[in-house]
């Protein structure tokens, strides 16, 4: 999941549609003889950065758990269950509506066995699931095969320094087919020709984070804690130096010092926690409760209940230090004083920003966000120092600043509910289901509109204050947003806020009937229907435990235009790569020079995806003609609805 300040952060998780093979988990195996008639089968994995492997015993409704399976165990038998060792991370997953456990960087799975005969012959494997923020691999296997003498014989017969055998190899695809027909013919090169090299890069996400920070800085700029300080500070520099060019240099240095201070804050957050820890913290239930309560306190302060200030001694000491020093250090300490004095207004905005970008899993994201925030905050100090005459035309402090504080208070209350929603889902309280959440947001933004129109007043408001033109337009926007949310109480998808509200599954009363569901879940049957109806095919490689697949179905497939094309103009085939239904007859295939048995329906579809299309991550969408050849490039996780429609239309053309 994702904690957000603005709706455009939803577009950060944008990945390439180009088909590609992924091999992010690397296993070695060995048998450790315990010399007491028992041994341990050890499966040790190293995991590429950004990926994680799920732990054991997560249940049938969650992601793919690591599990032990045996093909043959002659002379030995398992003892207990598969054990996972490593730094296990626990995190609530909103789409699965459960707590999941997984490992990053490394994990070791251990299965204890007991020898029952002097000779043993073992053929077994573990199955595991791996995901990153954009895709999940199908259920993957690591095999272990070994035979020999067991330790239940006389100990002298066992070599004391017997080497550990590394026998595991992760299965990789080759150009072979399960059935002898043209529908399984590989089309990897054809897909690559369609896809080309036009893939979005991660820098797009960093630009969005920078803009996010810039927006936060401009909002903070117009608060009562910052705006009144600007003319006083600029006047100080101009009076301090009769040489105007020197005054401009010092004011510019002052602005640069502000940037340095806030960028250092972003770096400190990253160094203290790290990207993965920040992401885990941002989705932790206890942290979300704490941040919810913190936002409620800040909101009460903005609404006029009380004032939050840092100890006066802090800013006083820094201010005194700046007066007793000279040069660049003096200016830097003045900027640090500004940061302390303005904390009550900038603190909540900075908190929003850091929590929002932490979910991106990027080490540089907090620093980039704080850079944008600081630049927006520093601009007016430099600008007014260069052009002092602008100070005369700048708006004076007054009631409009109080209106900004109150508006921020309402917005903080709304976001406090978002954080509380995560904790509510984690603990299963069901006190903030979707319709309750929307009801509270409708009330909050309705009251905000009433306040901006002057129908509602708080203790620190001026009784004679009238609604000005900007407030009028903001009130219109707030009330329009309130009306927009009302149909959501009866199940309207409300796509603009779908990432903020609890999932649709928590809604008790839902009149929404638009459903996009595949008629075929078998490749051969779907292709036969396409040939009979002379329609193109869209294959949806998906999984019951695929998080991003559910996101695509909720955000993109629910669109009426997308649903119409999928339901009426294509044969939609959904192939679940984690379907555990046993095949009527197991299928023997050869990959990487080794034989492998496809035992389940999911094994078969996963093999099809690898062999025919050269990809192994879900979701994965490909458009085919009735002969099984691509009509356009492939597509992966991307919530751009218009882009998905264009993708479908390419196939139709």
FINU-132287 format. One record per residue (C-alpha): x, z, y; residue in three letters. Coordinates in steps of 0.1 Angstrom, whole numbers. Example, Ala and Ser with C-alpha at 12.3 -4.5 7.8 and 13.67 -1.06 7.14 Angstrom:
BEGIN
NODE    xx    zz    yy rest
NODE   123    78   -45  Ala
NODE   137    71   -11  Ser
//
This chain:
BEGIN
NODE    xx    zz    yy rest
NODE     0     0     0  Unk
NODE     4    -1    38  Unk
NODE     0    22    68  Unk
NODE    -7     1    98  Unk
NODE   -10     3   136  Unk
NODE   -24   -32   142  Unk
NODE   -42   -57   120  Unk
NODE   -14   -84   122  Unk
NODE     9   -61   101  Unk
NODE   -12   -73    71  Unk
NODE     6  -106    73  Unk
NODE    41   -91    68  Unk
NODE    37   -93    29  Unk
NODE    41  -131    30  Unk
NODE    60  -147     0  Unk
NODE    71  -181   -10  Unk
NODE    48  -203   -31  Unk
NODE    77  -220   -49  Unk
NODE    77  -216   -86  Unk
NODE   108  -197   -98  Unk
NODE   120  -177  -128  Unk
NODE   127  -140  -122  Unk
NODE   150  -118  -143  Unk
NODE   152   -85  -124  Unk
NODE   157   -61  -153  Unk
NODE   188   -62  -175  Unk
NODE   188   -42  -208  Unk
NODE   214   -31  -233  Unk
NODE   206   -11  -264  Unk
NODE   225    11  -289  Unk
NODE   218    35  -317  Unk
NODE   231    70  -314  Unk
NODE   235    88  -347  Unk
NODE   227   125  -344  Unk
NODE   245   133  -377  Unk
NODE   215   153  -390  Unk
NODE   195   126  -407  Unk
NODE   182   115  -373  Unk
NODE   192    90  -346  Unk
NODE   182    78  -312  Unk
NODE   174    42  -302  Unk
NODE   186    39  -266  Unk
NODE   173    11  -243  Unk
NODE   192    13  -210  Unk
NODE   181    -9  -181  Unk
NODE   196   -17  -147  Unk
NODE   169   -29  -122  Unk
NODE   175   -53   -93  Unk
NODE   169   -41   -57  Unk
NODE   133   -42   -47  Unk
NODE   120   -41   -82  Unk
NODE   107   -12  -103  Unk
NODE    99    -6  -140  Unk
NODE    68    15  -149  Unk
NODE    72    47  -170  Unk
NODE    55    56  -202  Unk
NODE    19    68  -208  Unk
NODE     1    55  -177  Unk
NODE   -31    47  -196  Unk
NODE   -51    16  -202  Unk
NODE   -65    13  -167  Unk
NODE   -32    12  -149  Unk
NODE    -1   -10  -149  Unk
NODE    19   -19  -180  Unk
NODE    34    13  -195  Unk
NODE    67    12  -214  Unk
NODE    59    16  -251  Unk
NODE    77    14  -285  Unk
NODE    67   -10  -312  Unk
NODE    81   -17  -347  Unk
NODE    81   -49  -366  Unk
NODE    99   -34  -396  Unk
NODE   114     1  -402  Unk
NODE   126     3  -438  Unk
NODE   144    35  -445  Unk
NODE   135    51  -411  Unk
NODE   104    63  -392  Unk
NODE    97    71  -355  Unk
NODE    97   108  -344  Unk
NODE    76   115  -314  Unk
NODE    69    92  -285  Unk
NODE    91    70  -264  Unk
NODE   109    91  -237  Unk
NODE   119    78  -203  Unk
NODE   150    93  -185  Unk
NODE   160    87  -149  Unk
NODE   148    94  -114  Unk
NODE   111    90  -118  Unk
NODE    90    82   -87  Unk
NODE    53    93   -86  Unk
NODE    31    75   -61  Unk
NODE    -7    70   -57  Unk
NODE   -17    34   -60  Unk
NODE   -49    27   -41  Unk
NODE   -59    -5   -60  Unk
NODE   -55    12   -94  Unk
NODE   -70    44   -79  Unk
NODE   -45    65   -98  Unk
NODE   -11    80   -96  Unk
NODE    16    57  -111  Unk
NODE    51    66  -122  Unk
NODE    80    42  -121  Unk
NODE   118    39  -119  Unk
NODE   140    20   -94  Unk
NODE   177    10   -99  Unk
NODE   180    23  -135  Unk
NODE   161    38  -164  Unk
NODE   169    47  -200  Unk
NODE   142    47  -227  Unk
NODE   149    67  -258  Unk
NODE   130    66  -291  Unk
NODE   140    92  -317  Unk
NODE   139    82  -354  Unk
NODE   144    99  -388  Unk
NODE   161    83  -417  Unk
NODE   142    84  -450  Unk
NODE   166    64  -472  Unk
NODE   204    60  -475  Unk
NODE   200    24  -463  Unk
NODE   179    13  -433  Unk
NODE   167   -20  -419  Unk
NODE   152   -17  -384  Unk
NODE   135   -44  -364  Unk
NODE   117   -30  -333  Unk
NODE   111   -35  -296  Unk
NODE    99   -19  -264  Unk
NODE    74   -35  -241  Unk
NODE    76   -28  -204  Unk
NODE    62   -39  -170  Unk
NODE    81   -46  -138  Unk
NODE    69   -53  -103  Unk
NODE    81   -57   -67  Unk
NODE    61   -57   -35  Unk
NODE    50   -94   -40  Unk
NODE    48  -100   -77  Unk
NODE    46   -86  -112  Unk
NODE    62   -99  -144  Unk
NODE    41  -103  -175  Unk
NODE    46   -78  -203  Unk
NODE    83   -81  -213  Unk
NODE   101   -71  -245  Unk
NODE   135   -58  -254  Unk
NODE   143   -61  -291  Unk
NODE   165   -40  -313  Unk
NODE   176   -51  -348  Unk
NODE   201   -33  -370  Unk
NODE   207   -24  -407  Unk
NODE   232    -3  -425  Unk
NODE   239    31  -441  Unk
NODE   221    61  -427  Unk
NODE   236    96  -420  Unk
NODE   215   112  -448  Unk
NODE   244   102  -472  Unk
NODE   275   123  -474  Unk
NODE   290   126  -439  Unk
NODE   323   114  -452  Unk
NODE   309    80  -459  Unk
NODE   301    75  -423  Unk
NODE   329    63  -400  Unk
NODE   335    89  -373  Unk
NODE   342    65  -346  Unk
NODE   317    38  -354  Unk
NODE   311    16  -324  Unk
NODE   278    14  -306  Unk
NODE   261   -19  -312  Unk
NODE   246   -37  -282  Unk
NODE   219   -60  -297  Unk
NODE   192   -63  -271  Unk
NODE   186   -95  -252  Unk
NODE   157  -100  -228  Unk
NODE   137  -130  -238  Unk
NODE   141  -160  -216  Unk
NODE   121  -192  -218  Unk
NODE   133  -225  -231  Unk
NODE   117  -259  -232  Unk
NODE    97  -255  -264  Unk
NODE    59  -255  -270  Unk
NODE    34  -234  -290  Unk
NODE    12  -263  -299  Unk
NODE    21  -299  -304  Unk
NODE     1  -316  -276  Unk
NODE     8  -329  -242  Unk
NODE   -10  -301  -224  Unk
NODE    21  -279  -231  Unk
NODE    46  -304  -218  Unk
NODE    69  -288  -192  Unk
NODE    62  -299  -156  Unk
NODE    88  -277  -138  Unk
NODE   105  -306  -121  Unk
NODE    72  -321  -109  Unk
NODE    62  -287   -93  Unk
NODE    96  -284   -76  Unk
NODE    92  -319   -62  Unk
NODE    58  -309   -47  Unk
NODE    70  -275   -35  Unk
NODE   101  -287   -17  Unk
NODE   121  -260     1  Unk
NODE    96  -249    27  Unk
NODE    95  -212    20  Unk
NODE    89  -185    46  Unk
NODE   118  -161    51  Unk
NODE   119  -123    55  Unk
NODE   129  -127    92  Unk
NODE    93  -135   100  Unk
NODE    83  -100    89  Unk
NODE   110   -85   111  Unk
NODE    97  -105   141  Unk
NODE    63   -91   135  Unk
NODE    78   -56   134  Unk
NODE    96   -62   166  Unk
NODE    64   -74   183  Unk
NODE    47   -43   169  Unk
NODE    73   -21   185  Unk
NODE    71   -40   218  Unk
NODE    33   -35   219  Unk
NODE    37     2   213  Unk
NODE    62     5   241  Unk
NODE    39   -12   266  Unk
NODE    11    11   256  Unk
NODE    34    41   261  Unk
NODE    45    27   294  Unk
NODE    10    32   310  Unk
NODE     6    68   299  Unk
NODE     7    97   324  Unk
NODE    40   109   308  Unk
NODE    59    77   316  Unk
NODE    44    57   344  Unk
NODE    47    83   372  Unk
NODE    84    87   364  Unk
NODE    92    51   370  Unk
NODE    90    50   409  Unk
NODE   107    84   412  Unk
NODE   136    74   390  Unk
NODE   141    40   407  Unk
NODE   139    56   441  Unk
NODE   165    81   430  Unk
NODE   190    53   421  Unk
NODE   183    34   453  Unk
NODE   188    65   475  Unk
NODE   218    77   456  Unk
NODE   237    45   462  Unk
NODE   236    27   496  Unk
NODE   252    -3   478  Unk
NODE   221   -20   463  Unk
NODE   242   -38   437  Unk
NODE   255    -5   423  Unk
NODE   220     9   423  Unk
NODE   209   -21   402  Unk
NODE   238   -16   378  Unk
NODE   230    21   373  Unk
NODE   193    14   368  Unk
NODE   201   -13   343  Unk
NODE   224    12   325  Unk
NODE   196    37   326  Unk
NODE   173    12   309  Unk
NODE   200     3   283  Unk
NODE   204    41   276  Unk
NODE   167    43   268  Unk
NODE   171    14   243  Unk
NODE   202    31   227  Unk
NODE   183    65   223  Unk
NODE   153    50   206  Unk
NODE   173    26   184  Unk
NODE   195    56   173  Unk
NODE   162    74   164  Unk
NODE   152    44   142  Unk
NODE   187    44   125  Unk
NODE   185    81   119  Unk
NODE   151    78   102  Unk
NODE   166    51    79  Unk
NODE   198    70    71  Unk
NODE   180   102    64  Unk
NODE   153    88    41  Unk
NODE   162    53    31  Unk
NODE   138    24    27  Unk
NODE   124    33    -8  Unk
NODE   120    70     2  Unk
NODE   101    61    33  Unk
NODE    78    38    14  Unk
NODE    71    66   -12  Unk
NODE    66    91    17  Unk
NODE    42    68    35  Unk
NODE    20    67     4  Unk
NODE    23   103    -6  Unk
NODE    -9   123    -6  Unk
NODE     5   155     9  Unk
NODE    23   136    37  Unk
NODE    -9   117    45  Unk
NODE   -29   150    48  Unk
NODE    -2   164    71  Unk
NODE    -1   132    93  Unk
NODE   -39   132    95  Unk
NODE   -39   168   108  Unk
NODE   -11   159   132  Unk
NODE   -30   130   146  Unk
NODE   -62   151   150  Unk
NODE   -41   177   170  Unk
NODE   -27   149   192  Unk
NODE   -61   134   197  Unk
NODE   -76   168   208  Unk
NODE   -47   170   233  Unk
NODE   -54   135   246  Unk
NODE   -91   143   249  Unk
NODE   -83   173   271  Unk
NODE   -85   203   248  Unk
NODE   -49   214   256  Unk
NODE   -15   200   266  Unk
NODE    14   195   241  Unk
NODE    48   198   256  Unk
NODE    83   204   242  Unk
NODE   100   237   253  Unk
NODE   108   234   290  Unk
NODE   142   248   284  Unk
NODE   152   217   264  Unk
NODE   146   193   292  Unk
NODE   159   217   318  Unk
NODE   192   221   301  Unk
NODE   196   184   296  Unk
NODE   187   178   333  Unk
NODE   212   204   344  Unk
NODE   239   188   322  Unk
NODE   232   154   337  Unk
NODE   237   168   373  Unk
NODE   270   184   364  Unk
NODE   284   152   349  Unk
NODE   292   119   364  Unk
NODE   294    83   353  Unk
NODE   277    68   323  Unk
NODE   272   102   306  Unk
NODE   252   114   335  Unk
NODE   229    84   333  Unk
NODE   226    87   295  Unk
NODE   215   123   298  Unk
NODE   189   114   324  Unk
NODE   174    89   299  Unk
NODE   175   115   272  Unk
NODE   155   138   296  Unk
NODE   129   111   300  Unk
NODE   126   108   262  Unk
NODE   119   146   259  Unk
NODE    95   148   289  Unk
NODE    75   119   277  Unk
NODE    72   131   241  Unk
NODE    36   142   243  Unk
NODE    26   106   250  Unk
NODE    52    86   231  Unk
NODE    54   109   200  Unk
NODE    21    97   184  Unk
NODE    29    61   191  Unk
NODE    64    64   177  Unk
NODE    50    82   147  Unk
NODE    25    53   141  Unk
NODE    52    28   143  Unk
NODE    76    45   119  Unk
NODE    50    51    93  Unk
NODE    37    15    96  Unk
NODE    71    -1    92  Unk
NODE    82    23    65  Unk
NODE    59     6    40  Unk
NODE    78   -27    44  Unk
NODE   106   -13    22  Unk
NODE   132   -28    46  Unk
NODE   162    -7    57  Unk
NODE   164   -24    91  Unk
NODE   126   -22    98  Unk
NODE   125    12   116  Unk
NODE   155     1   138  Unk
NODE   139   -32   147  Unk
NODE   106   -15   155  Unk
NODE   123    11   177  Unk
NODE   143   -17   194  Unk
NODE   110   -34   205  Unk
NODE    95    -1   216  Unk
NODE   126     8   237  Unk
NODE   129   -26   254  Unk
NODE    93   -24   266  Unk
NODE    99    11   279  Unk
NODE   131     1   297  Unk
NODE   120   -31   313  Unk
NODE   102   -16   344  Unk
NODE   132     6   354  Unk
NODE   155   -24   356  Unk
NODE   129   -47   371  Unk
NODE   119   -23   399  Unk
NODE   155   -15   407  Unk
NODE   162   -53   411  Unk
NODE   131   -58   432  Unk
NODE   122   -26   450  Unk
NODE    94   -42   470  Unk
NODE    74   -45   437  Unk
NODE    70    -7   438  Unk
NODE    46   -10   467  Unk
NODE    23   -33   448  Unk
NODE    25   -13   415  Unk
NODE    -7     6   407  Unk
NODE    -6    43   416  Unk
NODE   -11    71   392  Unk
NODE   -47    82   389  Unk
NODE   -78    84   369  Unk
NODE   -71    52   350  Unk
NODE   -42    69   332  Unk
NODE   -65    96   320  Unk
NODE   -88    69   307  Unk
NODE   -58    55   287  Unk
NODE   -51    90   273  Unk
NODE   -87    95   262  Unk
NODE   -88    60   246  Unk
NODE   -56    67   227  Unk
NODE   -73   100   216  Unk
NODE  -102    81   201  Unk
NODE   -79    56   184  Unk
NODE   -58    84   169  Unk
NODE   -89   100   154  Unk
NODE   -98    66   138  Unk
NODE   -63    63   122  Unk
NODE   -64   100   111  Unk
NODE   -93    90    89  Unk
NODE   -72    62    74  Unk
NODE   -45    87    63  Unk
NODE   -71   111    50  Unk
NODE   -86    83    30  Unk
NODE   -53    79    10  Unk
NODE   -53   116     2  Unk
NODE   -90   115    -7  Unk
NODE   -83    87   -32  Unk
NODE   -53   105   -46  Unk
NODE   -71   137   -54  Unk
NODE  -104   120   -63  Unk
NODE  -125   141   -38  Unk
NODE  -148   112   -30  Unk
NODE  -156   128     4  Unk
NODE  -145    97    23  Unk
NODE  -160    68     3  Unk
NODE  -162    34    21  Unk
NODE  -197    39    37  Unk
NODE  -187    74    49  Unk
NODE  -155    61    64  Unk
NODE  -173    32    81  Unk
NODE  -200    55    95  Unk
NODE  -173    77   111  Unk
NODE  -155    47   125  Unk
NODE  -188    33   139  Unk
NODE  -194    67   156  Unk
NODE  -158    69   170  Unk
NODE  -157    34   185  Unk
NODE  -193    37   197  Unk
NODE  -184    69   216  Unk
NODE  -153    52   230  Unk
NODE  -174    24   244  Unk
NODE  -198    50   259  Unk
NODE  -168    68   275  Unk
NODE  -154    37   290  Unk
NODE  -188    29   306  Unk
NODE  -189    64   321  Unk
NODE  -218    77   299  Unk
NODE  -195   103   283  Unk
NODE  -171   126   302  Unk
NODE  -144   151   292  Unk
NODE  -132   183   311  Unk
NODE  -103   166   328  Unk
NODE  -123   135   340  Unk
NODE  -131   130   376  Unk
NODE  -169   134   382  Unk
NODE  -168   107   409  Unk
NODE  -149    82   388  Unk
NODE  -166    49   382  Unk
NODE  -161    23   355  Unk
NODE  -137    -4   367  Unk
NODE  -135   -40   355  Unk
NODE  -108   -35   328  Unk
NODE  -127    -5   314  Unk
NODE  -159   -25   313  Unk
NODE  -143   -53   292  Unk
NODE  -126   -27   269  Unk
NODE  -160   -10   265  Unk
NODE  -175   -44   255  Unk
NODE  -148   -49   229  Unk
NODE  -153   -14   215  Unk
NODE  -191   -17   213  Unk
NODE  -188   -52   198  Unk
NODE  -164   -39   172  Unk
NODE  -189   -11   164  Unk
NODE  -217   -36   158  Unk
NODE  -193   -57   137  Unk
NODE  -188   -28   113  Unk
NODE  -225   -19   108  Unk
NODE  -231   -46    80  Unk
NODE  -203   -30    61  Unk
NODE  -226    -1    53  Unk
NODE  -245   -25    30  Unk
NODE  -214   -42    15  Unk
NODE  -202   -68    39  Unk
NODE  -165   -74    33  Unk
NODE  -153   -68    69  Unk
NODE  -121   -87    63  Unk
NODE  -106   -77    97  Unk
NODE  -104   -41    85  Unk
NODE  -103   -45    48  Unk
NODE   -68   -29    46  Unk
NODE   -80     2    66  Unk
NODE  -112    10    48  Unk
NODE  -114    25    13  Unk
NODE  -118    -1   -15  Unk
NODE  -152   -17   -22  Unk
NODE  -154     1   -55  Unk
NODE  -161    34   -37  Unk
NODE  -192    19   -20  Unk
NODE  -224    33   -34  Unk
NODE  -248     7   -19  Unk
NODE  -236   -29   -20  Unk
NODE  -258   -60   -14  Unk
NODE  -229   -84   -14  Unk
NODE  -234  -110   -42  Unk
NODE  -206  -135   -36  Unk
NODE  -186  -136   -68  Unk
NODE  -158  -159   -78  Unk
NODE  -150  -156  -115  Unk
NODE  -134  -179  -140  Unk
NODE  -157  -195  -166  Unk
NODE  -127  -201  -189  Unk
NODE  -101  -176  -201  Unk
NODE   -86  -200  -226  Unk
NODE   -62  -228  -216  Unk
NODE   -72  -254  -242  Unk
NODE  -110  -247  -237  Unk
NODE  -107  -250  -200  Unk
NODE   -87  -282  -201  Unk
NODE  -113  -297  -226  Unk
NODE  -141  -288  -201  Unk
NODE  -121  -305  -173  Unk
NODE  -118  -337  -193  Unk
NODE  -155  -337  -202  Unk
NODE  -166  -331  -165  Unk
NODE  -138  -351  -149  Unk
NODE  -128  -323  -126  Unk
NODE   -93  -310  -116  Unk
NODE   -81  -276  -129  Unk
NODE   -68  -246  -111  Unk
NODE   -50  -222  -134  Unk
NODE   -48  -186  -123  Unk
NODE   -20  -167  -141  Unk
NODE   -31  -131  -136  Unk
NODE   -31   -97  -153  Unk
NODE   -54   -68  -157  Unk
NODE   -27   -46  -142  Unk
NODE   -17   -70  -114  Unk
NODE   -21   -54   -80  Unk
NODE   -15   -84   -59  Unk
NODE   -39  -104   -81  Unk
NODE   -67   -80   -71  Unk
NODE   -57   -83   -34  Unk
NODE   -59  -121   -36  Unk
NODE   -94  -119   -52  Unk
NODE  -106   -95   -26  Unk
NODE   -91  -111     5  Unk
NODE   -91  -148    -3  Unk
NODE  -115  -156   -32  Unk
NODE  -143  -137   -14  Unk
NODE  -142  -163    14  Unk
NODE  -174  -185    11  Unk
NODE  -155  -217    16  Unk
NODE  -128  -208   -10  Unk
NODE  -155  -195   -34  Unk
NODE  -175  -228   -30  Unk
NODE  -144  -249   -38  Unk
NODE  -133  -228   -68  Unk
NODE  -168  -225   -83  Unk
NODE  -180  -261   -77  Unk
NODE  -151  -285   -74  Unk
NODE  -125  -271   -98  Unk
NODE  -125  -258  -134  Unk
NODE  -111  -223  -128  Unk
NODE   -91  -209  -158  Unk
NODE   -78  -173  -155  Unk
NODE   -51  -165  -181  Unk
NODE   -43  -128  -184  Unk
NODE    -7  -124  -194  Unk
NODE   -13   -87  -204  Unk
NODE   -43   -94  -226  Unk
NODE   -36   -73  -258  Unk
NODE   -62   -91  -280  Unk
NODE   -43  -100  -312  Unk
NODE   -40  -137  -320  Unk
NODE   -58  -149  -351  Unk
NODE   -24  -161  -364  Unk
NODE     9  -150  -349  Unk
NODE    29  -179  -335  Unk
NODE    67  -182  -341  Unk
NODE    87  -197  -313  Unk
NODE   124  -201  -305  Unk
NODE   139  -190  -272  Unk
NODE   175  -188  -263  Unk
NODE   184  -196  -298  Unk
NODE   164  -166  -311  Unk
NODE   131  -166  -329  Unk
NODE   103  -147  -313  Unk
NODE    67  -139  -324  Unk
NODE    38  -143  -301  Unk
NODE    14  -116  -313  Unk
NODE   -12  -114  -285  Unk
NODE   -33  -136  -263  Unk
NODE   -12  -123  -233  Unk
NODE    20  -133  -251  Unk
NODE     7  -168  -255  Unk
NODE    -3  -173  -218  Unk
NODE    29  -157  -206  Unk
NODE    49  -181  -228  Unk
NODE    28  -210  -214  Unk
NODE    36  -200  -178  Unk
NODE    73  -198  -185  Unk
NODE    77  -229  -206  Unk
NODE    54  -253  -188  Unk
NODE    57  -241  -152  Unk
NODE    91  -223  -151  Unk
NODE    76  -191  -136  Unk
NODE    69  -156  -148  Unk
NODE    54  -137  -119  Unk
NODE    18  -131  -111  Unk
NODE    -4  -141   -93  Unk
NODE     6  -177   -98  Unk
NODE   -18  -206   -91  Unk
NODE   -12  -242  -101  Unk
NODE   -35  -273   -97  Unk
NODE   -36  -298  -126  Unk
NODE   -53  -330  -135  Unk
NODE   -71  -332  -169  Unk
NODE   -39  -344  -186  Unk
NODE   -21  -312  -175  Unk
NODE     1  -327  -147  Unk
NODE     4  -310  -112  Unk
NODE   -17  -323   -84  Unk
NODE     2  -302   -57  Unk
NODE    27  -275   -54  Unk
NODE    22  -240   -69  Unk
NODE    11  -210   -49  Unk
NODE    17  -173   -52  Unk
NODE     6  -141   -33  Unk
NODE    -4  -151     2  Unk
NODE   -35  -138    19  Unk
NODE   -37  -168    43  Unk
NODE   -72  -181    37  Unk
NODE   -68  -213    56  Unk
NODE   -35  -220    38  Unk
NODE   -53  -215     5  Unk
NODE   -80  -239    14  Unk
NODE   -55  -265    24  Unk
NODE   -37  -259   -10  Unk
NODE   -70  -265   -28  Unk
NODE   -78  -296    -8  Unk
NODE   -44  -312   -16  Unk
NODE   -54  -311   -52  Unk
NODE   -88  -326   -45  Unk
NODE   -72  -355   -26  Unk
//
